[in-house]
Amino acid sequence: SLIHKDILRHQISQKQGTVSTKTRSEVRGGGRKPWQQKGTGRARAGSNRSPLWKGGGVIFGPKPKNTVQKLNKKERKLA
């Protein structure tokens, strides 16, 4: 079990963690309402960078993160 924990810790520390996508606030453009709120007969829209639109942001895409798996010193020595 300790050896397994140590192997897991090592594998997790090898991850690069630089993957990234743009959210709707990070995508270029999309400041103006595409059409008015009422009276057009179309669905209401506030920005053409909404995740539902082509060219819009990604909803819950990957973001850069540090992955560290802690292992106690004595456990690590034993492993």
Kinemage of the C-alpha trace (Angstrom):
@kinemage 1
@onewidth
@group {chain A} dominant
@subgroup {mainchain}
@vectorlist {calphas} color= white
{ca ser a 1} P 0.000 0.000 0.000
{ca leu a 2} L 2.840 2.421 0.844
{ca ile a 3} L 4.696 1.541 -2.351
{ca his a 4} L 1.486 2.121 -4.308
{ca lys a 5} L 1.016 5.521 -2.619
{ca asp a 6} L 4.598 6.498 -3.490
{ca ile a 7} L 4.208 5.397 -7.132
{ca leu a 8} L 0.977 7.412 -7.362
{ca arg a 9} L 2.715 10.451 -5.852
{ca his a 10} L 5.513 10.135 -8.403
{ca gln a 11} L 3.153 9.730 -11.379
{ca ile a 12} L 1.009 12.684 -10.311
{ca ser a 13} L 4.119 14.874 -9.923
{ca gln a 14} L 5.046 14.056 -13.556
{ca lys a 15} L 1.943 15.824 -14.924
{ca gln a 16} L 2.754 18.957 -16.906
{ca gly a 17} L -0.486 20.747 -16.026
{ca thr a 18} L -0.273 23.450 -18.726
{ca val a 19} L -3.510 22.613 -20.603
{ca ser a 20} L -5.879 25.578 -20.956
{ca thr a 21} L -9.068 26.812 -22.660
{ca lys a 22} L -10.684 30.237 -22.873
{ca thr a 23} L -13.881 31.013 -20.961
{ca arg a 24} L -16.519 33.417 -22.311
{ca ser a 25} L -14.819 36.325 -20.546
{ca glu a 26} L -11.403 35.538 -22.057
{ca val a 27} L -12.540 35.113 -25.689
{ca arg a 28} L -11.960 38.195 -27.876
{ca gly a 29} L -14.965 40.378 -28.688
{ca gly a 30} L -18.589 39.946 -27.650
{ca gly a 31} L -19.150 43.246 -25.856
{ca arg a 32} L -22.415 44.295 -27.526
{ca lys a 33} L -25.821 42.547 -27.459
{ca pro a 34} L -26.267 40.804 -30.862
{ca trp a 35} L -29.926 41.946 -31.030
{ca gln a 36} L -32.356 43.674 -28.712
{ca gln a 37} L -33.906 41.781 -25.807
{ca lys a 38} L -37.527 41.926 -26.974
{ca gly a 39} L -39.474 42.158 -30.213
{ca thr a 40} L -37.292 40.190 -32.643
{ca gly a 41} L -38.868 36.738 -32.114
{ca arg a 42} L -35.410 35.221 -31.591
{ca ala a 43} L -34.103 33.734 -28.367
{ca arg a 44} L -32.626 36.377 -26.065
{ca ala a 45} L -28.859 36.744 -26.328
{ca gly a 46} L -26.457 38.946 -24.395
{ca ser a 47} L -23.177 38.137 -26.113
{ca asn a 48} L -21.997 36.345 -29.235
{ca arg a 49} L -19.238 34.743 -27.142
{ca ser a 50} L -21.706 32.692 -25.089
{ca pro a 51} L -20.702 29.001 -24.801
{ca leu a 52} L -23.790 28.057 -26.817
{ca trp a 53} L -22.561 30.012 -29.834
{ca lys a 54} L -19.976 29.024 -32.407
{ca gly a 55} L -16.768 30.860 -31.505
{ca gly a 56} L -17.909 31.220 -27.897
{ca gly a 57} L -16.070 30.300 -24.721
{ca val a 58} L -15.757 26.840 -23.192
{ca ile a 59} L -17.968 26.155 -20.156
{ca phe a 60} L -15.930 23.975 -17.785
{ca gly a 61} L -12.784 23.449 -19.828
{ca pro a 62} L -9.378 22.556 -18.391
{ca lys a 63} L -7.310 25.264 -16.690
{ca pro a 64} L -3.605 25.182 -15.693
{ca lys a 65} L -3.090 23.661 -12.240
{ca asn a 66} L -0.355 22.357 -9.960
{ca thr a 67} L -0.858 18.744 -8.884
{ca val a 68} L 0.973 17.733 -5.718
{ca gln a 69} L 0.298 14.514 -3.844
{ca lys a 70} L 1.648 14.749 -0.290
{ca leu a 71} L 3.346 11.742 1.325
{ca asn a 72} L 4.756 11.827 4.872
{ca lys a 73} L 8.556 11.730 5.167
{ca lys a 74} L 8.536 8.497 7.197
{ca glu a 75} L 6.116 6.822 4.766
{ca arg a 76} L 8.296 7.862 1.868
{ca lys a 77} L 11.398 6.452 3.571
{ca leu a 78} L 9.598 3.153 4.219
{ca ala a 79} L 8.429 2.948 0.608
